[in-house]
Amino acid sequence: MVSERVRALVCAVVGLVVGAVLGPLFVPDPTGIAAGALAVVVALAVGSGLRATWGRDGA
């Protein structure tokens, strides 16, 4: 199994990449505050969702 530190880092990186892509994509002004806020929300949702499901052994 992958160490906890590596899992946290991978989840953070994946969350940030997805947030950076999807945040500005769905707002009228991709340089505004709404895009930044949406990027943060998406990054947190994806990162924590991945972290919660990664490593489950199905038991």
FENMO-V198459 format. One record per residue. RES is the residue in one letter. PSI is psi in degrees with one decimal (none if undefined). OMEGA is omega in degrees with one decimal (* if undefined). Layout:
BEGIN
RES,PSI,OMEGA ; RES,PSI,OMEGA
END
This chain:
BEGIN
M,147.5,-179.9 ; V,144.9,-178.7 ; S,157.3,-177.8 ; E,-37.5,-178.7 ; R,-42.5,179.2 ; V,-41.8,178.2 ; R,-44.1,179.9 ; A,-41.5,179.4 ; L,-45.5,179.6 ; V,-42.5,178.8 ; C,-40.4,178.9 ; A,-43.6,-179.0 ; V,-46.0,179.0 ; V,-43.6,178.0 ; G,-42.7,179.8 ; L,-40.2,179.5 ; V,-47.5,179.6 ; V,-41.0,177.9 ; G,-39.9,179.5 ; A,-31.3,179.0 ; V,-48.7,-174.0 ; L,-26.9,-179.1 ; G,-59.0,-179.6 ; P,-14.7,-174.5 ; L,-31.9,-171.3 ; F,19.9,177.6 ; V,153.2,-178.1 ; P,-38.3,-180.0 ; D,100.2,-175.0 ; P,-4.4,178.4 ; T,3.0,-174.0 ; G,-177.1,-179.0 ; I,-36.5,-179.8 ; A,-38.8,178.4 ; A,-41.6,178.2 ; G,-42.4,178.9 ; A,-42.8,178.5 ; L,-36.7,177.2 ; A,-41.9,179.1 ; V,-43.5,180.0 ; V,-45.3,179.7 ; V,-41.5,179.3 ; A,-43.8,178.9 ; L,-41.0,-179.3 ; A,-46.2,-178.7 ; V,-45.6,-179.6 ; G,-45.3,-179.0 ; S,-32.8,175.8 ; G,-42.7,177.3 ; L,-41.5,-179.6 ; R,-36.0,-179.0 ; A,-31.6,-176.1 ; T,-20.3,-177.7 ; W,128.3,177.6 ; G,-1.2,176.0 ; R,131.8,-178.2 ; D,-0.8,176.8 ; G,10.9,-178.2 ; A,none,*
END
